[in-house]
């Protein structure tokens, strides 16, 4: 396309110059010096037209390249934004899913469900290998928000509840975990016995969203049957 435009401009300019020369020759009244001057002027005009054509082509090519780069950058930015929004939506959906299940099945508030699930995952974290818990964390959307919602427990409170001990066992380590869970639930204004209702829901949710292997790791850390 660039060559065709340049050729057309050059031919047009040369033709114009030739017409000028021909006109001068046919007039019969000029001398050779005038004729040569006219030819030189015509050739200079041709060169100027050619240079103008080249500049126009170069300007158009540069503008087209800039527009292409801007379009590619806009597409990349849009794709990155869409990916980030998808990740955020997935995290929110996973968190809301577990919280909604707990609130609907147990008749508790969202904050109680969020804190109770966080306390259970916190207990599991204490009983799991760091690498295993990292794998669990990656497969449970919103787990960090749940952990942050778990009440801070400085020491176990009284009244552990039969539901806690039956779910977690009776060894020294599990009794300490059970006491911490009971204390967390009491701070959420939940009965310690509700730990026994939370754990099956949480582990089943993990099994459905993350698979049997991850659910087994969680059950093992909680000493759940």
C-alpha positions in Angstrom: 0.0 0.0 0.0 2.8 2.4 0.9 4.7 1.7 -2.4 1.5 2.3 -4.4 0.8 5.6 -2.8 4.4 6.7 -3.2 4.5 5.6 -6.9 1.2 7.4 -7.7 2.5 10.7 -6.1 5.8 10.4 -8.1 4.1 9.7 -11.4 1.6 12.6 -10.9 4.4 15.0 -10.1 6.6 13.9 -13.0 3.6 14.2 -15.4 3.0 17.7 -14.1 6.6 18.6 -14.7 6.6 17.2 -18.2 3.5 19.1 -19.1 5.2 22.3 -17.9 8.3 21.5 -20.0 6.2 20.7 -23.1 4.2 23.9 -22.7 7.4 25.9 -22.5 8.8 24.2 -25.6 5.7 24.7 -27.7 5.5 28.4 -26.9 8.6 29.0 -29.0 9.4 32.3 -27.3 11.7 31.1 -24.6 15.4 30.4 -24.6 17.2 27.3 -23.4 18.1 28.9 -20.1 14.4 29.5 -19.3 13.6 26.0 -20.4 16.2 24.4 -18.1 15.1 26.6 -15.3 11.6 25.4 -15.7 12.7 21.8 -15.8 14.7 22.3 -12.6 11.7 23.8 -11.0 9.5 21.0 -12.1 12.0 18.4 -10.8 12.2 20.2 -7.4 8.5 20.1 -7.2 8.5 16.4 -7.9 11.0 15.8 -5.1 9.0 17.9 -2.6 5.9 16.0 -3.5 7.7 12.7 -3.0 9.1 13.8 0.4 5.7 14.9 1.5 4.2 11.5 0.4 6.9 9.6 2.4 6.3 11.7 5.5 2.5 11.1 5.2 3.1 7.3 4.9 5.5 7.3 7.8 3.1 9.3 10.0 0.2 6.9 9.1 2.3 3.8 9.9 3.5 5.2 13.3 -0.1 6.1 14.2 -1.4 2.7 13.3 1.4 1.0 15.3 0.5 3.2 18.4 -3.2 2.3 18.1 -2.3 -1.4 17.9 -0.1 -1.2 21.0 -2.8 0.8 22.9 -5.5 -1.8 21.9 -3.2 -4.7 23.0 -2.6 -3.0 26.4 -6.3 -2.4 26.9 -7.1 -6.0 26.2 -4.4 -7.2 28.6 -5.6 -4.9 31.3 -9.2 -6.0 30.9 -8.2 -9.7 31.1 -6.2 -9.1 34.3 -9.1 -7.2 35.8 -11.5 -9.9 34.9 -9.2 -12.6 36.4 -8.9 -10.6 39.6 -12.7 -10.2 39.9 -13.2 -13.9 39.2 -10.8 -14.8 42.0 -12.5 -12.4 44.5 -15.9 -13.7 43.5 -14.8 -17.3 44.1 -13.4 -16.5 47.5 -16.6 -14.7 48.6 -18.8 -17.5 47.2 -16.9 -20.2 49.1 -17.0 -18.3 52.4 -20.6 -17.4 52.0 -21.4 -21.0 51.1 -20.1 -22.5 54.4 -21.4 -19.6 56.5 -24.9 -19.9 54.9 -25.0 -23.6 55.5 -24.2 -23.2 59.1 -26.7 -20.4 59.7 -29.5 -22.3 57.9 -28.9 -25.6 59.6 -28.1 -24.4 63.1 -30.2 -21.2 63.3 -27.3 -19.0 64.3 -26.0 -15.6 63.1 -23.5 -15.1 60.3 -20.9 -13.8 62.7 -21.4 -16.9 65.0 -21.0 -19.2 62.0 -18.0 -17.3 60.7 -16.3 -17.3 64.1 -17.2 -20.9 64.9 -15.9 -22.2 61.6 -12.7 -20.2 62.2 -12.3 -21.7 65.6 -12.6 -25.2 64.2 -10.0 -24.5 61.5 -7.8 -22.8 64.1 -7.9 -26.0 66.2 -7.1 -28.1 63.1 -4.2 -25.9 62.3 -2.7 -26.6 65.7 -2.9 -30.3 65.1 -1.8 -30.5 61.5 1.6 -30.4 59.8 2.2 -26.9 58.4 2.4 -28.2 54.8 -0.9 -30.2 55.2 -2.7 -27.1 56.6 -1.3 -25.0 53.8 -2.9 -27.5 51.4 -6.2 -27.3 53.3 -6.1 -23.5 53.2 -5.6 -23.4 49.5 -8.6 -25.6 48.9 -11.1 -23.7 51.3 -12.1 -20.3 49.9 -12.3 -17.6 52.6 -10.5 -19.6 55.3 -8.4 -16.6 56.3 -11.5 -14.5 57.0 -12.8 -17.3 59.1 -9.6 -17.7 61.1 -9.6 -13.9 61.7 -13.2 -14.1 63.0 -12.3 -16.8 65.5 -12.3 -15.4 69.1 -8.9 -15.0 70.8 -8.8 -17.4 73.7 -6.2 -16.8 76.4 -7.2 -19.8 78.4 -9.9 -22.5 78.4 -13.2 -21.6 80.2 -15.2 -24.0 82.3 -18.1 -26.2 81.0 -16.5 -27.9 78.1 -19.7 -29.8 77.2 -20.2 -33.4 76.2 -20.5 -32.6 72.5 -16.9 -31.3 72.4 -15.3 -34.2 74.3 -17.3 -36.8 72.3 -16.1 -35.3 69.0 -12.5 -34.7 69.8 -11.7 -37.6 72.2 -10.3 -37.7 75.7 -6.5 -37.6 75.4 -4.6 -34.7 77.0 -3.9 -32.9 73.7 -7.4 -33.3 72.4 -8.9 -32.2 75.7 -6.9 -29.0 75.5 -8.2 -28.5 72.0 -11.7 -29.2 73.1 -11.4 -26.8 76.0 -10.2 -24.1 73.6 -13.0 -24.7 71.2 -15.5 -24.6 74.0 -14.1 -21.3 75.2 -14.2 -19.9 71.7 -17.9 -20.9 71.3 -18.8 -19.4 74.6 -17.3 -16.1 73.5 -19.6 -16.3 70.5 -22.5 -16.9 72.8 -22.8 -20.4 71.5 -23.2 -23.5 73.7 -20.0 -25.6 73.8 -22.2 -28.6 72.8 -22.7 -27.0 69.4 -19.1 -27.8 68.5 -20.4 -31.4 67.9 -22.9 -29.9 65.4 -20.4 -27.7 63.7 -17.7 -30.2 63.0 -19.7 -32.6 60.8 -21.0 -29.7 58.7 -17.6 -28.2 58.3 -15.9 -31.5 57.4 -18.7 -32.4 54.9 -18.3 -29.0 53.3 -14.6 -29.5 52.9 -15.2 -33.0 51.4 -17.6 -31.6 48.9 -15.5 -28.7 47.8 -12.0 -30.0 48.3 -12.2 -33.8 48.1 -11.9 -36.8 50.4 -8.2 -36.5 51.0 -8.4 -32.9 52.4 -11.5 -33.8 54.5 -9.6 -36.8 56.0 -6.7 -34.5 56.9 -9.2 -32.2 58.7 -11.0 -35.1 60.5 -7.6 -36.5 61.6 -6.5 -33.1 63.0 -9.8 -32.8 64.9 -9.8 -36.5 65.9 -13.3 -36.7 64.5 -14.7 -40.1 63.5 
